[in-house]
Amino acid sequence: MPRRHHRCRRAASEAQRNSSGGAAMPGPLSVVPVGWLLLCWAAGCGATVRRLPSFGGHVAENRPAGTRVSGLSVPLTRLGREPWCAQVRGRRWQLRLLGEGQAHFQAALHARSGRVWLRTRRPLDREARAHYALRLALCCKPCPGPDPGAPSELAALDVAVLDANDNAPRFAPGPAGAAEIRVAETLALRAAVWQARAHDPDAGANAELRYFARPPSAHFFVVPRSGRVVLVRSLLRRRAPIPLRLFARDRGRPALLSAPLELRVLPQPVRLPRRQPPHRRRRRSPPEPPLALALPEDARPGTLLATLAPAARFPAARFELVSPPPDVAPVRLDADTGEVTLARPLDRESQPRWEIICRVQERTEHGENPV
C-alpha cells in the first residue's frame, strides 16, 4: 500500500479511538473509518485544488419521495482533491447539497461501494422545473480554517426531470368553451373557416397534438396535425346552424383527451349584385318620309290601311302609336305586326285631316331599344 494510504489509515484509526475514548467502535459503526479512508484516499491528503468533476442523472416527475436519481452515481475516487484528512480527523462531517432546489434532494453515501447517490425528498414537477444544477460539498462541524463550518465543494451535479403525461390538452378559451363562426354561404370549398389551437405543457410526444371532430361533420373536415377546419360541402341555401364538436388528443401513453370545444357555424346569406345589362348607345334612325293615305268618308272600321315595315337591320321590332293618343286617334296600330287599321268612322266636316306619328323599337334580349 502506498505511504499516503498508511498515513490516512493511521489518522482514521486515531480519530476512531479519540471519538470512542480509546475503545474500539461497535460493529454497526465500523463502516465510518472505511468512509474516511475512501475520502482521504480520493483527496490525496494535502493535494492542490483542481476543477470540480461533473456528474449527471435523471428522475421521472411525480415519483414518490425517496426515489433514486437514475444514472447519477458519484465514486469517491473521482471527487475533487481537497485536504480532507485535516478536516475529517476527529471531526463530525456530512455531505451537503448546494444550489437552487437543493431542498428537493438528499445525498446518501453507500459505505461498501464508496459511491454517493441522490434521492428525492418530494415528488417533482417538470412543468414547474425541468433541470437542477447542484453542487456536492463536504461540511465539517466545525471545520478548521478562517471560516469555520464552510463546506468544501467536491463535484457538480446535473439532474434532469423527465416528463410524464400528466397534463391533458386545453383549448385556448379554457378547459371547455364555445364559439360561433359566421361563414358566407358562397364560401369556396376547401377554404379554412377556423383554426383550432390547444396547449399541452408536457414535452416530447406527450405534447404532440392531434385534432378531430366527434361526431364527424358532413360539411367540415378537421386537419389532424394543424387543427384547420376546412369546408368540404357547399353551404348554399343552408340556413340552420351547423354544430361542430372539436377535440384534441396528445400522443402520450396513455393518451389524454381534451374537453370538447363547441362550435356553431352560422351560414350567412349573400345577396348577389343584380346583373345589369350592358350599356348600349341608342341608335336612332332618321325619320321616314311621311306616308299619305286618302280614305273615303264612308270607309268601314277595321279596314286595313297600311302595314309599317321596319328597317332591314332590325330582325324584330315593336310598334307604338305616339300621337295622337290611342283613345283619340281614328286608327289602331298593332304593336307586333305594324298593321294600321281604321278604328272608327270618319267625318270630313268635323276633321278633314289627321296626322299620325308612330315609333318603331328594336327588340333585344335585354329589352327594347327605341329607334
Buried (B, 14 or more C-beta within 10 A) or exposed (E): EEEBEEBBBEBBBEBBBEBEEEEEBEEEEEBBBEBBBBBBBBBBBEEEEEEBBEBEBBBBBEBEEEBBBBEBBBBBEEBBBBBBBBBBBBBEBEBBBBBEBBEBBBBEBEEEEBBBBBBBEEEBEBEEEBEBEBBBBBBBEEBEEEEEEEBBBBBBBBBBBBBBBBBBBBBEEEEEBEBEBEBEBEBEEEEEBBEBBBEBBBBEEBBBBBBBBEEEBEBBBBBEEBBBBBBEEBBEEBEEEBEBBBBBBBBBEEBBEBBBBBBEBBBEEEEEEEEEEEEEEEEEEEEEEEEEEEBEEEEEEEEEBEEBEBEEEBEEBBBBBEEBEEEEBBBBBEEEEBBBBBBEEBEEEEEEEEEBEBEBBBBEEEEEBEB
